[in-house]
Amino acid sequence: MTDDIPTGAPAVRVEGLWKRFGEQVAVAGVDLELPAGRFVGLVGPNGAGKTTTLSMVTGLLRPDSGRVLIGGADVWTDPAAVKSRIGVLPEGLRLFERLSGRELLGYMGRLRGLPGAEADKRAGQLLDVLDLAGARHKLVVDYSTGMRKKIGLAAALLHNPEVLFLDEPFEGVDPVSAQTIRQVLERYTASGATVVFSSHVMELVESLCDWVAVMSAGRIRAQGPLAEVRGAAASLQDSFLELVGAHGRDAGQSLDWLGGAAR
């Protein structure tokens, strides 16, 4: 990784980010400062705007207004500088499915400007660490969901980025693959890099992250160190439900017909 981010400066700064789709406001003036060298969780219910926010932050979707700085470089005015610094594992990742896992990583490494020998060396190491060595010659189209997540993570890590963005990286992943991914990410952040990942699974975020931003209805409801956001609540789940206005809601109050008594 490069060391261009000044000490104490945020890895990611988001200022006044807005995105509308027709009449629907998906992201409504998001401001964020994500610290460097941390495991950051962006949490919220489905439809909160997490994926849209991450898509704009990583240059995959142009915002209506606002700006994003990564390592001090503007995502939309200096995209080449930013994209050399980041790795992205988006939701619904599309891969070159007619390549084998080994061919895919070799190709991605060369696209990233790595010398061929270095790209091949890193590809082999990532395949080994992510338990994909046995499937290195298998076409990606035949990979399982967990294998696809892992090969996508390998592609995002190949150029050793400063900041890694992951959208629901554990969604649909079996426990063994999830543990492997988790170990790799913990090792990565221990080296001083930053991981930003979205999730709606509070237990996972609480066990992994040391910094959290809570999002609901396109807005940031709270952000800061995990302990600060959790506050006096027994868990991040309880704090989250309170922040998004779902605490105490009785989902079954109008379903008096549901169950054995109604038959």
SEZA-747807 format. One record per residue (C-alpha): residue number from 1; x, y, z. Coordinates in steps of 0.5 Angstrom, whole numbers. Example, Ala and Ser with C-alpha at 12.3 -4.5 7.8 and 13.67 -1.06 7.14 Angstrom:
<atoms>
<atom i="1" px="25" py="-9" pz="16"/>
<atom i="2" px="27" py="-2" pz="14"/>
</atoms>
This chain:
<atoms>
<atom i="1" px="0" py="0" pz="0"/>
<atom i="2" px="2" py="7" pz="-1"/>
<atom i="3" px="3" py="12" pz="5"/>
<atom i="4" px="0" py="18" pz="2"/>
<atom i="5" px="-6" py="19" pz="7"/>
<atom i="6" px="-3" py="24" pz="12"/>
<atom i="7" px="-3" py="21" pz="19"/>
<atom i="8" px="-10" py="23" pz="23"/>
<atom i="9" px="-13" py="25" pz="16"/>
<atom i="10" px="-20" py="21" pz="14"/>
<atom i="11" px="-19" py="15" pz="9"/>
<atom i="12" px="-26" py="17" pz="6"/>
<atom i="13" px="-29" py="24" pz="7"/>
<atom i="14" px="-36" py="25" pz="4"/>
<atom i="15" px="-40" py="31" pz="4"/>
<atom i="16" px="-47" py="33" pz="2"/>
<atom i="17" px="-48" py="27" pz="-2"/>
<atom i="18" px="-55" py="26" pz="-6"/>
<atom i="19" px="-58" py="22" pz="-10"/>
<atom i="20" px="-65" py="21" pz="-13"/>
<atom i="21" px="-68" py="16" pz="-18"/>
<atom i="22" px="-74" py="20" pz="-21"/>
<atom i="23" px="-79" py="22" pz="-15"/>
<atom i="24" px="-75" py="17" pz="-10"/>
<atom i="25" px="-70" py="20" pz="-6"/>
<atom i="26" px="-65" py="14" pz="-4"/>
<atom i="27" px="-59" py="18" pz="-1"/>
<atom i="28" px="-61" py="25" pz="2"/>
<atom i="29" px="-55" py="29" pz="4"/>
<atom i="30" px="-50" py="24" pz="7"/>
<atom i="31" px="-44" py="27" pz="11"/>
<atom i="32" px="-39" py="22" pz="13"/>
<atom i="33" px="-31" py="22" pz="15"/>
<atom i="34" px="-29" py="15" pz="16"/>
<atom i="35" px="-22" py="14" pz="19"/>
<atom i="36" px="-16" py="10" pz="16"/>
<atom i="37" px="-14" py="4" pz="19"/>
<atom i="38" px="-20" py="2" pz="22"/>
<atom i="39" px="-26" py="-4" pz="20"/>
<atom i="40" px="-32" py="1" pz="19"/>
<atom i="41" px="-39" py="-2" pz="18"/>
<atom i="42" px="-44" py="2" pz="14"/>
<atom i="43" px="-51" py="-1" pz="17"/>
<atom i="44" px="-58" py="0" pz="16"/>
<atom i="45" px="-64" py="-4" pz="14"/>
<atom i="46" px="-66" py="-6" pz="7"/>
<atom i="47" px="-67" py="0" pz="3"/>
<atom i="48" px="-63" py="5" pz="7"/>
<atom i="49" px="-59" py="7" pz="2"/>
<atom i="50" px="-53" py="3" pz="3"/>
<atom i="51" px="-51" py="0" pz="-4"/>
<atom i="52" px="-53" py="7" pz="-7"/>
<atom i="53" px="-48" py="11" pz="-2"/>
<atom i="54" px="-42" py="6" pz="-3"/>
<atom i="55" px="-43" py="6" pz="-11"/>
<atom i="56" px="-43" py="13" pz="-11"/>
<atom i="57" px="-37" py="13" pz="-6"/>
<atom i="58" px="-33" py="8" pz="-11"/>
<atom i="59" px="-34" py="12" pz="-17"/>
<atom i="60" px="-39" py="7" pz="-20"/>
<atom i="61" px="-45" py="12" pz="-20"/>
<atom i="62" px="-45" py="19" pz="-21"/>
<atom i="63" px="-48" py="23" pz="-15"/>
<atom i="64" px="-53" py="29" pz="-16"/>
<atom i="65" px="-49" py="33" pz="-12"/>
<atom i="66" px="-44" py="33" pz="-6"/>
<atom i="67" px="-37" py="30" pz="-7"/>
<atom i="68" px="-33" py="24" pz="-4"/>
<atom i="69" px="-25" py="25" pz="-2"/>
<atom i="70" px="-21" py="18" pz="-2"/>
<atom i="71" px="-14" py="20" pz="1"/>
<atom i="72" px="-15" py="27" pz="-1"/>
<atom i="73" px="-17" py="26" pz="-8"/>
<atom i="74" px="-24" py="27" pz="-11"/>
<atom i="75" px="-27" py="21" pz="-14"/>
<atom i="76" px="-30" py="25" pz="-19"/>
<atom i="77" px="-25" py="30" pz="-21"/>
<atom i="78" px="-19" py="25" pz="-21"/>
<atom i="79" px="-22" py="18" pz="-22"/>
<atom i="80" px="-15" py="15" pz="-24"/>
<atom i="81" px="-12" py="17" pz="-18"/>
<atom i="82" px="-18" py="14" pz="-13"/>
<atom i="83" px="-19" py="8" pz="-17"/>
<atom i="84" px="-11" py="6" pz="-16"/>
<atom i="85" px="-12" py="7" pz="-9"/>
<atom i="86" px="-19" py="3" pz="-8"/>
<atom i="87" px="-21" py="-4" pz="-8"/>
<atom i="88" px="-29" py="-6" pz="-9"/>
<atom i="89" px="-33" py="-12" pz="-8"/>
<atom i="90" px="-40" py="-9" pz="-10"/>
<atom i="91" px="-46" py="-13" pz="-9"/>
<atom i="92" px="-48" py="-17" pz="-15"/>
<atom i="93" px="-41" py="-17" pz="-18"/>
<atom i="94" px="-40" py="-19" pz="-25"/>
<atom i="95" px="-34" py="-23" pz="-27"/>
<atom i="96" px="-31" py="-26" pz="-33"/>
<atom i="97" px="-34" py="-32" pz="-32"/>
<atom i="98" px="-31" py="-36" pz="-38"/>
<atom i="99" px="-24" py="-35" pz="-35"/>
<atom i="100" px="-22" py="-40" pz="-29"/>
<atom i="101" px="-20" py="-37" pz="-23"/>
<atom i="102" px="-13" py="-37" pz="-24"/>
<atom i="103" px="-14" py="-33" pz="-31"/>
<atom i="104" px="-19" py="-28" pz="-28"/>
<atom i="105" px="-14" py="-26" pz="-23"/>
<atom i="106" px="-8" py="-26" pz="-27"/>
<atom i="107" px="-12" py="-22" pz="-32"/>
<atom i="108" px="-14" py="-17" pz="-27"/>
<atom i="109" px="-7" py="-16" pz="-24"/>
<atom i="110" px="-5" py="-14" pz="-31"/>
<atom i="111" px="-11" py="-9" pz="-32"/>
<atom i="112" px="-8" py="-6" pz="-25"/>
<atom i="113" px="-2" py="-5" pz="-28"/>
<atom i="114" px="2" py="-10" pz="-24"/>
<atom i="115" px="8" py="-14" pz="-28"/>
<atom i="116" px="6" py="-21" pz="-30"/>
<atom i="117" px="10" py="-25" pz="-26"/>
<atom i="118" px="8" py="-21" pz="-20"/>
<atom i="119" px="1" py="-21" pz="-22"/>
<atom i="120" px="1" py="-29" pz="-22"/>
<atom i="121" px="5" py="-29" pz="-16"/>
<atom i="122" px="0" py="-25" pz="-12"/>
<atom i="123" px="-6" py="-29" pz="-15"/>
<atom i="124" px="-3" py="-36" pz="-13"/>
<atom i="125" px="-2" py="-33" pz="-6"/>
<atom i="126" px="-9" py="-31" pz="-6"/>
<atom i="127" px="-12" py="-37" pz="-8"/>
<atom i="128" px="-8" py="-41" pz="-3"/>
<atom i="129" px="-10" py="-37" pz="3"/>
<atom i="130" px="-18" py="-36" pz="0"/>
<atom i="131" px="-18" py="-44" pz="0"/>
<atom i="132" px="-19" py="-43" pz="-8"/>
<atom i="133" px="-13" py="-47" pz="-10"/>
<atom i="134" px="-17" py="-53" pz="-12"/>
<atom i="135" px="-21" py="-49" pz="-16"/>
<atom i="136" px="-16" py="-45" pz="-20"/>
<atom i="137" px="-17" py="-48" pz="-26"/>
<atom i="138" px="-25" py="-49" pz="-26"/>
<atom i="139" px="-29" py="-44" pz="-30"/>
<atom i="140" px="-32" py="-38" pz="-25"/>
<atom i="141" px="-39" py="-39" pz="-28"/>
<atom i="142" px="-38" py="-46" pz="-24"/>
<atom i="143" px="-36" py="-43" pz="-18"/>
<atom i="144" px="-41" py="-43" pz="-12"/>
<atom i="145" px="-44" py="-37" pz="-9"/>
<atom i="146" px="-38" py="-37" pz="-3"/>
<atom i="147" px="-33" py="-38" pz="-8"/>
<atom i="148" px="-35" py="-32" pz="-12"/>
<atom i="149" px="-35" py="-28" pz="-6"/>
<atom i="150" px="-28" py="-30" pz="-5"/>
<atom i="151" px="-25" py="-30" pz="-12"/>
<atom i="152" px="-28" py="-23" pz="-12"/>
<atom i="153" px="-25" py="-21" pz="-6"/>
<atom i="154" px="-18" py="-23" pz="-9"/>
<atom i="155" px="-19" py="-19" pz="-15"/>
<atom i="156" px="-21" py="-13" pz="-10"/>
<atom i="157" px="-14" py="-14" pz="-6"/>
<atom i="158" px="-9" py="-16" pz="-12"/>
<atom i="159" px="-6" py="-9" pz="-12"/>
<atom i="160" px="-6" py="-8" pz="-5"/>
<atom i="161" px="-11" py="-2" pz="-4"/>
<atom i="162" px="-11" py="3" pz="1"/>
<atom i="163" px="-18" py="2" pz="2"/>
<atom i="164" px="-23" py="-4" pz="1"/>
<atom i="165" px="-30" py="-3" pz="0"/>
<atom i="166" px="-35" py="-9" pz="1"/>
<atom i="167" px="-42" py="-9" pz="0"/>
<atom i="168" px="-45" py="-15" pz="4"/>
<atom i="169" px="-39" py="-19" pz="3"/>
<atom i="170" px="-42" py="-25" pz="7"/>
<atom i="171" px="-49" py="-25" pz="4"/>
<atom i="172" px="-51" py="-32" pz="2"/>
<atom i="173" px="-44" py="-35" pz="4"/>
<atom i="174" px="-43" py="-41" pz="8"/>
<atom i="175" px="-40" py="-41" pz="15"/>
<atom i="176" px="-33" py="-44" pz="13"/>
<atom i="177" px="-32" py="-39" pz="7"/>
<atom i="178" px="-35" py="-33" pz="12"/>
<atom i="179" px="-29" py="-35" pz="17"/>
<atom i="180" px="-24" py="-35" pz="11"/>
<atom i="181" px="-26" py="-28" pz="9"/>
<atom i="182" px="-26" py="-25" pz="16"/>
<atom i="183" px="-19" py="-28" pz="17"/>
<atom i="184" px="-16" py="-25" pz="11"/>
<atom i="185" px="-20" py="-18" pz="12"/>
<atom i="186" px="-17" py="-18" pz="20"/>
<atom i="187" px="-10" py="-19" pz="17"/>
<atom i="188" px="-11" py="-14" pz="12"/>
<atom i="189" px="-14" py="-8" pz="17"/>
<atom i="190" px="-8" py="-10" pz="22"/>
<atom i="191" px="-3" py="-8" pz="16"/>
<atom i="192" px="-6" py="-1" pz="17"/>
<atom i="193" px="-11" py="-1" pz="11"/>
<atom i="194" px="-18" py="1" pz="12"/>
<atom i="195" px="-24" py="-4" pz="10"/>
<atom i="196" px="-31" py="-1" pz="9"/>
<atom i="197" px="-37" py="-6" pz="9"/>
<atom i="198" px="-44" py="-5" pz="9"/>
<atom i="199" px="-49" py="-10" pz="12"/>
<atom i="200" px="-56" py="-11" pz="16"/>
<atom i="201" px="-53" py="-16" pz="20"/>
<atom i="202" px="-52" py="-13" pz="27"/>
<atom i="203" px="-48" py="-19" pz="30"/>
<atom i="204" px="-43" py="-19" pz="25"/>
<atom i="205" px="-42" py="-12" pz="25"/>
<atom i="206" px="-41" py="-12" pz="32"/>
<atom i="207" px="-36" py="-17" pz="32"/>
<atom i="208" px="-32" py="-14" pz="27"/>
<atom i="209" px="-32" py="-7" pz="27"/>
<atom i="210" px="-29" py="-2" pz="31"/>
<atom i="211" px="-33" py="4" pz="28"/>
<atom i="212" px="-40" py="4" pz="25"/>
<atom i="213" px="-45" py="9" pz="21"/>
<atom i="214" px="-52" py="8" pz="22"/>
<atom i="215" px="-56" py="9" pz="16"/>
<atom i="216" px="-64" py="10" pz="15"/>
<atom i="217" px="-68" py="13" pz="10"/>
<atom i="218" px="-62" py="15" pz="6"/>
<atom i="219" px="-59" py="19" pz="12"/>
<atom i="220" px="-54" py="18" pz="17"/>
<atom i="221" px="-57" py="17" pz="24"/>
<atom i="222" px="-51" py="16" pz="28"/>
<atom i="223" px="-43" py="15" pz="26"/>
<atom i="224" px="-37" py="14" pz="31"/>
<atom i="225" px="-33" py="9" pz="35"/>
<atom i="226" px="-37" py="2" pz="36"/>
<atom i="227" px="-38" py="3" pz="43"/>
<atom i="228" px="-40" py="11" pz="42"/>
<atom i="229" px="-46" py="9" pz="37"/>
<atom i="230" px="-48" py="3" pz="42"/>
<atom i="231" px="-48" py="7" pz="48"/>
<atom i="232" px="-52" py="5" pz="54"/>
<atom i="233" px="-56" py="-1" pz="50"/>
<atom i="234" px="-54" py="-8" pz="51"/>
<atom i="235" px="-52" py="-9" pz="44"/>
<atom i="236" px="-51" py="-6" pz="37"/>
<atom i="237" px="-58" py="-9" pz="35"/>
<atom i="238" px="-62" py="-5" pz="40"/>
<atom i="239" px="-58" py="1" pz="39"/>
<atom i="240" px="-60" py="1" pz="32"/>
<atom i="241" px="-67" py="-1" pz="33"/>
<atom i="242" px="-68" py="5" pz="37"/>
<atom i="243" px="-64" py="10" pz="32"/>
<atom i="244" px="-68" py="7" pz="26"/>
<atom i="245" px="-75" py="8" pz="30"/>
<atom i="246" px="-76" py="0" pz="30"/>
<atom i="247" px="-76" py="-1" pz="37"/>
<atom i="248" px="-82" py="-4" pz="41"/>
<atom i="249" px="-85" py="-5" pz="34"/>
<atom i="250" px="-90" py="-11" pz="34"/>
<atom i="251" px="-90" py="-14" pz="27"/>
<atom i="252" px="-95" py="-19" pz="29"/>
<atom i="253" px="-101" py="-14" pz="32"/>
<atom i="254" px="-105" py="-15" pz="26"/>
<atom i="255" px="-104" py="-22" pz="25"/>
<atom i="256" px="-109" py="-25" pz="30"/>
<atom i="257" px="-111" py="-30" pz="24"/>
<atom i="258" px="-104" py="-33" pz="24"/>
<atom i="259" px="-103" py="-39" pz="28"/>
<atom i="260" px="-107" py="-45" pz="30"/>
<atom i="261" px="-113" py="-42" pz="33"/>
<atom i="262" px="-115" py="-39" pz="27"/>
<atom i="263" px="-116" py="-46" pz="23"/>
</atoms>
